[in-house]
Amino acid sequence: ASSDDVEFSPPSISGLQTRGDSDEDDVAEIPIISGTVTGTSFFQGITLQIDIDGDENPEGSMPISVGEFFVNLTSYLPEDGEYSVSFRAGEAAGSSGEIVYGNWETIDFTYEALE
């Protein structure tokens, strides 16, 4: 049996939270988001997509592996404010190499850069 016979389900993201809140006021001075990716990784690694403006058209992507991840969003956020950022993970399905993505998961947070 080839690997294409395996039922493929894309990786999923859970447990999104902000990590850059220095004084626990729910305002992130450094916009670091953590989460956990679960899923199968039979083939290549996993691609994390980042959607900053909510249009489901990702502004960025990066390679990650199964388990916990950390993303610093400083370069994606133009200014202080309230953000609703979505993440989804994908990996290549079977021998075609086509990347199949899971569902978007969203976190809301306030970003206020350190002076």
N, C-alpha and C positions, 0 to 999 in steps of 0.2 A: 504494500500500500504506500502511495506517495504521501508527502506531507500535505498535499492539497486536499486530501480526504478528511483532514482534521477540521472539526467545526471551529471556525475562527470567530473570536469576539475581540473587539478592540480594547485596548487598555482603558481603565477608568481612573478618575481623579477624585480624591476625597480629602476631607480634613483641612481645607484651606484656612490659613490664619496669617495675620500680620505678625512680623517678628521685630520690626524696627521701632517699637514704641518704648521709649526709654523711661517714661514716668507713668505708664498705665492709665493714660487719660483717653485711650482709644484714638489717639492721633499719632500717626507714624511719622517720625522724624526721618527715618530711612525706610523707603518703601520696599522692604523685603517680605516676600510672601513665601510661606512654606505649604507643602501639601504632600500627599502620598499617592503614588501611582501603583495600581495593582493591575495585573493582567498577565497574559502569556508573553514571553519574549523568545519564541522559537527561533526567530530569524535575526534580523539586525536589531539595533537599539531602538529606542523610542524617541519620537519627536514631540516636544511640547510646543504648542502654539499659544500665543498671547494676544488677546483682543482687548485693546484699551478703550475703544470708543463704542463698543456694544453693537457693531454692525456685522459681527461674525465673519469679518474679513481680517485675518490676523495681522497685527503690526509687527510681530516678531515671532521667531521660533528658535528653539535650541535643542540639542540632543541631551537626553537624560536617560537614566536607567530605572528599572523597577525599584520601588522603595521611596524614601523621603527625598524631596527636592527643595531647593531654595532658589528664589529668583529675585534679584535686585532690579526693581523697575525704575530706578532713578533716570536712566537714559530715555525711558519711554514717556515720562510724565513732564509736560512742559512747564507746569507751574503748580503751586500749592492749590489744594481744593479737594473736593469729594470725588472719589473715583469708584467706578464699578468695573472691575477687571475680570475677564473670563479666561479660563485656561481649558485646553483639551489636549489629550495625548493620542498619538497614533503610531502605528507600526506597520511595516510591510506585511501584507497578507499573502502567504503562499509564494509561488515562484514568479508571479507576475511582477512583484516588486511594488505594486500599487499600495500607497499608504492609506490605511483605513483608520479613521478617527472615531473616538468615543464622543460622548456628549460634552457640551460646554458646561463648566462649573464656574460659578461667579462668586466673587467676594467684594463687599463694599467696605471702603475705608476712607479716612481723611488723611491727606498727606500735607505736612507742614514742614518744609525743609529747615534744618538747623541754621540758625543765623551765623 
